């Protein structure tokens, strides 16, 4: 492949105007197509204006087949265009109204999954997450922007993908929220608030079991946003669980496996608007008149993975039993007093972890609780006010209002408000001077730097997977095996694979909902299945998408929620992933066997949930071991 051909494709971007091959005075068409496409994987070409007659699509003069034409009021979409020849080529569309072309670059389909797989494999093998993520981005740049030139790809990794991540508005909102919350935690710790919470909770939860259950309960209460859940619970509970010798790996698991699962199925959360928007669009395209929220509620019992992930955390906490690497981490913490393994690199600056109030100052729990309650109040009120403003006049339900709000903007409001309250309490209570308060804020702010770098690299890798159409490729290679009865199970596997490979639950839902909903609605009807079976497959497939996307959200090392769980818990990121993954795989396997596959054959979802819960409890009880009892059984020297 010639590098200059690829560079030309980038310069031309998504559209180029040019005169038609003949000399007729036809109008040039404005085309839009992905600059990078995958061999034999369908993609869409958009043409400005409405096409009412036949269309010819050619690639370097060779005719191409295509699927349906769709008019959205502004442009016509030519769907399911397939290219089988690799390299840089000219894609041309001819209609009675004119001719237009765009240059595209075709890549082998397999390359789309290599960058995320490389990043994940390197991270698990080397335990160097920064290097692993960078290598994954670089490999993607080799295929997309580097023209297979590794040096050019290195430059594009820096000046293109990293810059795109840093300048992404939503990403920077998360960065600002995370770092401001770190500053608030710094003030809370320095003013004695954290120490006060530990003292207050120690009087009520004096053992490891109650400490873990308290962490789970706090996570269940902050159900309205996964980012807030992760950072608030991790930062609040960390000093307390440290005192109980609960390993940082265990804390990050308790936090991570509660945050996203509860938010994804909550009746009102920052996820609702996104999920309902995707469902409603798909319903409109299919002519389905059902209310999207009603369907969402009906699909909650089919969100087997999210439900079982939450209950598994509770089972592990109450039983005191652990499996695999988590058991070793807990034994180390108990026997050696090491909440982190030797040579671990926690995503928390030790300077923040060691922040203590000035000598002689009293520790007050309200110095921590009041800033946190302020955050929660501002977030709740902000979601309502902003959502109401976005919807305008009218009578709307609370779920509609929260779903319409800009959660990223409100998270920033909440973190700054909590920080101001924390500072006022510290200064007003004469615990810290203004200078000491600012210094404590900066310590907390700086403590988040490593985590933010990982978060930015993870976002950059997500941009790479988007450019390479990783999700489209995974779906394409599996769509031929889709069977009406097996559709919920296959959809769950697809959602889990895509979310784990790309690190984004929202991206997974955005890809799969428009693709799977038509299949789940039409294929069972065409297969002549009963109405009850059609309903079960339809709802089961929706639940499979919504909860399957959660698997990657809290198991993938490149997921933002996974990274933030490591940040808030002060855990080594790879240790967190390595110890949590067995639980995620266990829940995924059991819910697949007793939930998603039986759902396609009409099994009642409540029966499936009970069977899955019973088996999970049995497996943890039979194969899990209590680290405290193991140590007690070892004879002392």
C-alpha positions in Angstrom: 0.0 0.0 0.0 1.4 3.4 -0.9 1.6 5.9 2.0 0.7 8.8 -0.2 -2.6 7.2 -1.2 -3.5 6.9 2.5 -2.5 10.5 3.2 -4.7 11.6 0.3 -7.6 9.7 1.8 -7.1 11.5 5.1 -6.9 14.9 3.4 -10.1 14.2 1.5 -11.8 13.2 4.8 -15.4 12.0 4.4 -16.3 13.8 1.3 -15.0 15.2 -2.0 -16.6 17.0 -4.9 -15.6 16.4 -8.4 -16.9 16.5 -11.9 -18.5 13.4 -13.4 -16.5 11.3 -15.8 -18.5 12.5 -18.8 -18.9 16.1 -19.9 -22.6 16.3 -19.2 -23.6 19.3 -17.1 -24.7 17.1 -14.2 -24.6 18.4 -10.6 -21.8 17.0 -8.4 -23.1 15.0 -5.4 -21.8 15.5 -1.9 -20.9 12.1 -0.4 -19.9 11.0 3.0 -18.3 7.6 3.8 -16.0 6.3 6.5 -12.3 7.0 5.4 -11.5 3.5 6.7 -13.6 0.5 5.9 -13.3 -3.2 6.4 -13.1 -5.8 3.7 -16.4 -7.6 3.2 -18.0 -5.8 6.2 -21.1 -3.7 5.2 -20.9 0.1 5.6 -23.1 3.1 4.8 -22.6 5.9 2.2 -24.6 9.1 2.7 -25.6 11.4 -0.2 -26.8 14.9 0.4 -30.4 15.3 -0.9 -33.1 12.8 -1.6 -32.6 10.0 -4.2 -35.8 9.0 -6.0 -34.4 6.9 -8.8 -31.8 4.2 -9.3 -28.3 4.4 -8.0 -25.0 3.1 -9.3 -22.2 2.5 -6.8 -18.8 1.7 -8.2 -15.3 1.2 -6.7 -12.6 2.1 -9.2 -15.1 1.4 -11.9 -16.3 -2.0 -10.6 -20.0 -2.1 -9.7 -20.9 -2.7 -6.1 -24.1 -4.1 -4.6 -25.9 -2.3 -1.8 -28.9 -2.7 0.4 -31.8 -0.3 1.3 -31.9 3.5 0.6 -33.1 5.5 3.5 -34.1 9.2 3.5 -33.8 11.1 6.8 -35.0 14.5 5.6 -31.5 15.8 4.8 -29.6 13.0 3.1 -30.1 9.6 1.6 -28.2 6.7 3.2 -27.1 3.9 1.0 -26.8 1.0 3.4 -24.9 -2.3 3.3 -22.3 -1.4 0.7 -19.6 -4.1 0.6 -16.0 -3.8 -0.7 -13.9 -6.9 -1.2 -10.7 -5.3 -2.6 -8.1 -3.9 -0.2 -6.2 -0.6 -0.5 -7.0 3.0 -1.3 -9.7 3.3 -3.9 -12.3 5.7 -5.3 -15.9 5.1 -4.4 -18.3 6.6 -6.9 -22.1 7.1 -6.7 -24.0 8.0 -9.9 -27.7 9.1 -9.9 -29.9 11.0 -12.4 -29.1 14.1 -10.4 -25.3 13.9 -10.7 -22.2 12.0 -9.8 -20.0 12.2 -6.7 -17.0 10.3 -5.3 -15.0 9.8 -2.2 -11.8 8.0 -1.6 -11.8 5.2 0.9 -9.2 2.9 2.3 -10.1 -0.7 2.8 -8.4 -2.8 5.5 -8.6 -6.5 6.3 -11.3 -7.2 8.8 -9.0 -9.1 11.2 -6.9 -6.0 11.9 -9.8 -4.3 13.7 -9.6 -6.5 16.7 -5.8 -6.6 17.0 -5.2 -3.2 18.8 -7.5 -3.9 21.8 -6.4 -7.5 22.0 -2.8 -6.4 22.0 -3.4 -3.8 24.7 -5.4 -6.2 26.9 -2.9 -9.1 26.5 0.2 -6.9 27.2 -1.5 -5.3 30.3 -2.3 -8.7 31.8 1.2 -10.1 31.0 3.5 -7.2 31.7 1.3 -5.4 34.3 2.4 -2.2 32.7 -0.9 -0.6 31.7 0.4 2.7 30.4 2.8 1.0 28.0 0.2 -1.6 27.0 -2.4 1.0 26.2 0.1 3.1 24.2 1.1 0.0 22.2 -2.5 -0.8 21.4 -3.1 2.7 20.1 0.1 2.6 18.1 -0.8 -0.6 16.5 -4.2 0.8 15.5 -2.4 3.9 14.1 -0.2 1.6 12.0 -3.4 0.4 10.2 -5.3 3.7 10.0 -3.0 6.7 9.8 0.5 5.4 9.5 0.2 3.6 6.1 1.8 0.5 7.7 4.8 2.7 8.6 5.6 2.2 12.4 7.4 5.5 12.7 4.6 7.5 11.1 2.1 5.6 13.3 4.1 6.6 16.4 3.7 10.3 15.4 0.0 9.9 14.6 -0.6 8.2 18.0 0.7 11.4 19.7 -0.6 14.2 17.4 -3.9 12.6 16.4 -5.4 10.0 18.8 -4.1 11.5 22.0 -5.1 15.0 20.9 -8.6 13.8 19.9 -9.0 12.2 23.3 -7.8 15.3 25.2 -10.1 17.6 23.2 -13.1 15.4 23.6 -15.6 17.4 25.6 -17.2 14.5 27.5 -13.8 13.0 28.3 -12.5 16.3 29.7 -15.6 16.6 31.8 -14.8 13.3 33.4 -11.2 14.3 33.8 -12.2 17.6 35.5 -14.8 15.9 37.7 -12.3 13.2 38.8 -9.4 15.6 39.6 -11.7 18.0 41.4 -13.1 15.1 43.4 -9.5 14.1 44.2 -8.9 17.7 45.5 -12.0 17.4 47.7 -10.9 14.1 49.1 -7.5 15.8 49.9 -9.3 18.5 51.9 -11.5 16.0 53.6 -8.6 13.8 54.6 -6.5 16.7 55.8 -9.3 18.2 57.9 -9.9 14.9 59.6 -13.2 14.0 57.9 -12.0 10.7 56.5 -10.6 9.7 59.9 -13.8 10.7 61.5 -15.8 8.4 59.2 -13.5 5.5 60.0 -14.0 6.1 63.7 -17.8 6.4 63.4 -18.1 3.3 61.2 -15.7 1.3 63.4 -18.3 1.5 66.2 -20.9 -0.2 63.9 -18.9 -2.4 61.5 -16.1 -3.9 63.5 -15.2 -6.9 61.2 -14.5 -7.6 57.6 -17.9 -9.0 56.8 -19.8 -5.9 58.0 -17.2 -3.6 56.4 -17.7 -5.3 53.0 -21.5 -5.3 53.3 -21.4 -1.6 54.2 -19.4 -0.9 51.1 -22.0 -2.8 49.0 -24.9 -0.9 50.6 -23.3 2.5 49.9 -22.9 1.5 46.3 -26.5 0.4 46.0 -27.7 3.8 47.5 -25.8 5.9 44.9 -27.6 4.3 42.0 -28.1 7.4 39.9 -24.7 7.6 38.3 -21.8 5.1 38.0 -19.0 7.7 38.0 -20.3 9.3 41.2 -20.9 5.9 42.7 -17.3 4.7 41.9 -15.5 7.7 43.1 -17.6 8.5 46.2 -17.8 4.9 47.5 -14.1 4.1 46.8 -12.7 7.3 48.4 -15.0 7.2 51.4 -14.6 3.5 52.2 -10.9 3.1 51.5 -9.5 4.3 54.9 -12.1 2.2 56.7 -11.4 -1.0 54.7 -7.7 -0.5 55.1 -8.2 -0.5 58.9 -10.1 -3.9 58.6 -7.2 -5.3 56.4 -9.5 -5.7 53.4 -7.2 -5.7 50.4 -7.3 -2.9 47.8 -8.1 -5.5 45.2 -11.2 -6.5 47.2 -12.3 -2.9 47.7 -12.0 -2.1 44.0 -14.1 -5.2 43.2 -16.8 -4.3 45.6 -16.9 -0.8 44.2 -16.6 -1.6 40.5 -19.0 -4.6 40.4 -21.7 -2.5 42.1 -21.5 0.9 40.3 -22.3 0.2 36.6 -24.7 -2.8 37.2 -27.0 -0.8 39.6 -26.9 2.3 37.4 -27.8 0.3 34.3 -31.0 -1.1 35.7 -32.0 1.8 38.0 -35.4 3.2 37.3 -34.0 6.7 37.2 -30.3 7.3 36.4 -28.0 9.2 34.1 -28.0 6.1 31.8 -31.8 6.1 31.2 -31.9 8.8 28.6 -29.2 7.2 26.5 -30.7 3.7 26.7 -34.3 4.9 26.0 -33.1 7.2 23.2 -31.6 4.2 21.4 -34.6 2.0 22.0 -37.1 4.6 20.9 -35.2 5.3 17.6 -35.2 1.6 16.8 -38.9 1.3 17.7 -39.7 4.2 15.4 -37.8 2.7 12.5 -39.7 -0.6 12.9 -43.1 1.1 13.5 -43.4 -0.3 17.0 -45.8 1.8 19.0 -44.8 0.6 22.5 -43.4 3.0 25.0 -39.6 2.6 25.3 -39.6 3.0 29.0 -42.3 0.4 29.5 -40.3 -2.0 27.4 -37.1 -1.1 29.4 -38.9 -2.0 32.6 -40.1 -5.3 31.2 -36.6 -6.1 30.1 -35.0 -5.5 33.6 -35.7 -9.1 34.7 -33.8 -10.2 31.6 -30.7 -8.2 32.6 -29.4 -11.3 34.2 -25.7 -10.3 34.3 -26.3 -6.9 36.0 -28.6 -8.5 38.6 -26.3 -11.4 39.3 -23.2 -9.2 39.4 -24.8 -7.2 42.2 -25.9 -10.2 44.1 -22.6 -12.0 43.7 -20.9 -9.0 45.4 -23.3 -9.4 48.3 -22.8 -13.2 48.5 -19.0 -12.7 48.6 -19.2 -10.0 51.2 -21.5 -12.0 53.5 -19.9 -15.4 53.1 -16.4 -14.1 53.5 -15.3 -16.5 50.8 -13.1 -15.7 47.9 -11.9 -17.4 44.7 -8.7 -17.4 42.7 -6.3 -14.4 42.8 -8.7 -12.5 45.1 -8.2 -15.2 47.8 -4.4 -14.8 47.6 -4.8 -11.0 47.9 -7.0 -11.3 50.9 -4.7 -13.9 52.6 -1.7 -11.5 52.0 -3.6 -8.6 53.5 -4.6 -10.6 56.6 -1.4 -12.4 57.2 1.1 -9.8 56.3 -0.9 -6.6 56.8 -0.2 -5.6 53.1 -3.3 -4.2 51.6 -1.3 -3.9 48.4 1.2 -6.5 47.0 4.9 -5.7 46.9 5.8 -3.5 43.9 2.2 -2.7 43.3 1.5 0.7 41.6 -1.8 2.0 43.0 -3.6 4.7 41.1 -3.4 6.9 44.1 -0.6 9.1 45.2 0.7 7.9 48.6 0.9 11.5 49.7 -2.9 11.7 49.5 -3.2 8.4 51.3 -1.1 9.7 54.2 -2.9 13.0 54.6 -3.8 13.3 58.2 -5.2 16.2 60.2 -2.9 18.5 62.1 -1.6 17.2 65.5 -4.2 18.0 68.2 -7.0 18.6 65.8 -10.2 16.6 66.3 -11.5 14.3 63.6 -15.1 15.1 62.7 -17.1 12.8 60.5 -19.3 15.6 59.3 -16.3 17.2 57.6 -16.6 14.3 55.1 -20.3 13.6 55.1 -21.5 17.1 54.5 -19.3 17.6 51.3 -20.5 14.2 50.0 -24.1 15.1 50.8 -23.6 18.4 49.0 -22.4 16.6 46.0 -25.3 14.2 46.0 -27.8 17.1 46.5 -26.3 19.2 43.7 -26.2 16.2 41.4 -29.9 15.3 42.1 -31.1 18.9 41.8 -28.9 19.6 38.8 -30.2 16.6 37.0 -33.8 17.7 37.6 -33.3 21.4 36.7 -31.1 20.8 33.7 -33.4 18.0 32.4 -36.4 20.2 32.9 -34.8 23.0 31.0 -33.8 20.7 28.1 -37.3 19.3 27.7 -39.1 22.7 28.0 -42.7 23.2 28.9 -44.8 20.2 29.4 -45.7 17.4 31.9 -42.8 15.0 32.1 -42.0 12.1 34.3 -39.0 12.1 36.6 -37.3 9.5 34.5 -37.7 11.6 31.3 -36.3 14.7 33.1 -33.3 12.9 34.5 -32.7 11.2 31.1 -32.7 14.5 29.3 -30.1 16.2 31.6 -26.4 16.7 30.7 -24.9 14.5 33.4 -21.3 15.4 32.5 -21.9 19.1 33.1 -23.7 18.4 36.4 -21.0 16.1 37.7 -18.6 19.1 37.5 -21.1 21.3 39.3 -21.4 18.6 42.0 -17.6 18.1 42.5 -16.9 21.8 42.7 -19.7 22.3 45.2 -18.5 19.5 47.4 -15.0 20.9 47.3 -16.2 24.4 48.3 -18.1 23.0 51.2 -15.1 20.8 52.3 -12.9 23.9 52.2 -15.4 26.1 54.2 -15.7 23.4 56.9 -11.9 23.1 57.2 -11.3 26.8 57.3 -14.5 27.8 59.3 -13.8 25.1 61.9 -10.2 26.5 62.3 -8.8 23.1 61.4 -6.8 24.3 58.5 -5.6 27.7 57.3 -6.5 28.9 53.8 -2.9 28.0 52.7 -3.2 24.5 54.2 -6.6 24.0 52.5 -5.3 24.9 49.1 -2.2 22.7 49.6 -4.4 19.7 50.6 -6.6 20.3 47.5 -3.5 20.3 45.2 -2.2 17.1 46.8 -5.6 15.4 46.1 -5.7 16.9 42.6 -2.2 15.7 41.8 -2.9 12.2 43.2 -5.3 11.6 40.2 -2.7 12.3 37.5 -1.6 8.7 36.8 -5.2 7.6 36.7 -6.1 10.4 34.3 -3.3 9.4 32.0 -4.6 5.9 31.9 -8.1 7.2 31.4 -6.9 9.3 28.4 -5.0 6.4 26.9 -8.1 4.2 27.3 -10.2 6.9 25.5 -7.6 7.1 22.7 -7.8 3.3 22.2 -11.6 3.5 22.1 -11.2 6.1 19.3 -8.9 3.6 17.5 -11.5 0.8 17.8 -14.1 3.2 16.5 -12.0 4.1 13.4 -11.3 0.4 12.8 -15.0 -0.5 13.2 -14.1 -3.2 15.7 -17.7 -3.6 16.8 -19.0 -3.9 13.3 -16.5 -6.6 12.5 -17.3 -8.7 15.6 -21.0 -8.5 14.7 -20.4 -9.3 11.1 -18.5 -12.5 11.7 -21.1 -13.8 14.0 -24.4 -12.7 12.4 -24.7 -15.8 10.2 -25.1 -18.0 13.3 -28.0 -15.9 14.7 -30.9 -18.2 15.5 -34.2 -16.9 16.9 -34.0 -19.1 20.0 -30.4 -18.4 20.5 -30.6 -14.7 19.8 -30.5 -13.5 23.5 -27.5 -15.7 24.2 -25.6 -14.8 21.1 -26.4 -11.1 21.7 -25.0 -11.3 25.2 -21.8 -12.9 24.0 -21.5 -10.2 21.3 -22.1 -7.4 23.8 -19.6 -8.8 26.2 -16.9 -9.2 23.5 -17.5 -5.8 22.1 -17.5 -4.0 25.5 -14.5 -5.9 26.7 -12.6 -5.1 23.5 -13.6 -1.5 23.3 -14.0 -0.6 27.0 -17.2 1.3 26.4 -20.7 0.2 27.5 -22.4 3.1 25.8 -20.6 2.4 22.5 -21.6 -1.2 22.7 -25.2 -0.3 23.2 -25.1 2.3 20.4 -23.7 -0.4 18.0 -25.9 -3.3 19.0 -29.3 -1.8 19.7 -30.0 -0.6 16.1 -28.6 -4.0 14.8 -30.2 -6.5 17.2 -33.6 -4.9 17.8 -34.8 -5.4 14.2 -33.6 -9.0 14.3 -35.2 -9.7 17.7 -38.5 -8.2 16.4 -38.7 -9.7 12.9 -36.8 -13.0 12.9 -39.0 -14.8 15.5 -42.1 -13.6 13.6 -40.7 -15.0 10.3 -39.8 -18.2 12.0 -43.5 -18.7 13.0 -42.8 -18.8 16.8 -45.6 -18.2 19.3 -46.4 -14.7 20.5 -45.0 -15.6 24.0 -41.8 -16.8 22.5 -41.5 -13.7 20.3 -41.9 -11.5 23.4 -39.3 -13.5 25.4 -36.8 -13.3 22.6 -37.4 -9.6 22.1 -37.1 -8.7 25.8 -34.3 -11.2 26.4 -32.2 -9.6 23.6 -32.7 -6.1 25.0 -31.6 -7.3 28.4 -28.7 -9.1 26.8 -27.5 -5.9 25.2 -28.0 -3.6 28.3 -26.3 -6.0 30.8 -23.8 -7.6 28.4 -22.3 -4.2 27.8 -21.7 -4.0 31.6 -19.3 -7.0 31.4 -16.7 -5.0 29.6 -17.5 -1.8 31.5 -16.2 -3.4 34.7 -13.9 -6.2 33.5 -12.0 -4.5 30.6 -8.7 -2.9 31.6 -9.4 -0.1 29.1 -12.8 0.8 30.5 -13.1 4.2 32.1 -15.2 2.9 35.0 -12.6 0.2 35.7 -9.9 2.8 35.7 -11.8 5.1 38.0 -12.5 2.2 40.4 -8.7 1.6 40.7 -8.2 5.4 41.2 -10.9 5.7 43.9 -9.9 2.5 45.7 -6.1 3.2 45.4 -5.6 -0.2 43.8 -3.0 -1.4 41.3 -5.1 -1.3 38.1 -3.9 -4.6 36.6 -4.3 -6.3 40.0 -7.9 -5.0 40.1 -8.6 -6.4 36.7 -6.9 -9.7 37.4 -8.7 -10.4 40.6 -12.1 -9.2 39.4 -12.2 -11.0 36.1 -12.8 -14.5 37.5 -15.9 -13.2 39.2 -17.1 -11.5 36.0 -16.5 -14.7 34.0 -18.3 -16.8 36.6 -21.3 -14.6 36.5 -21.3 -14.4 32.7 -21.1 -18.2 32.4 -23.9 -18.9 34.8 -26.2 -16.2 33.5 -25.5 -17.4 29.9 -26.4 -21.0 30.9 -29.4 -20.3 33.1 -30.5 -16.9 31.8 -29.9 -15.9 28.2 -30.1 -19.3 26.5 -33.3 -20.4 28.4 -34.9 -17.0 27.7 -34.9 -17.8 24.0 -36.9 -21.0 24.8 -39.4 -19.1 26.9 -38.2 -19.8 30.5 -39.6 -17.4 33.0 -36.9 -14.8 33.8 -37.6 -14.9 37.5 -37.0 -18.6 37.6 -33.8 -18.1 35.6 -32.6 -15.5 38.2 -33.4 -17.8 41.1 -31.6 -20.7 39.4 -28.6 -18.5 38.6 -28.5 -17.1 42.1 -28.6 -20.5 43.7 -25.8 -21.9 41.5 -23.6 -18.8 42.2 -24.1 -19.2 45.9 -23.3 -22.9 45.6 -20.1 -22.3 43.6 -18.8 -19.6 45.9 -19.6 -21.8 49.0 -18.2 -25.0 47.5 -15.1 -23.6 45.8 -14.5 -20.4 47.6 -12.5 -20.3 50.8 -12.5 -17.9 53.8 -9.0 -16.4 54.2 -9.6 -15.8 57.9 -10.4 -19.4 58.6 -7.5 -20.6 56.4 -5.1 -18.5 58.5 -6.6 -19.7 61.7 -6.1 -23.3 60.7 -2.4 -22.8 60.1 -0.5 -23.8 63.3 1.7 -21.1 64.7 5.4 -21.6 65.1 
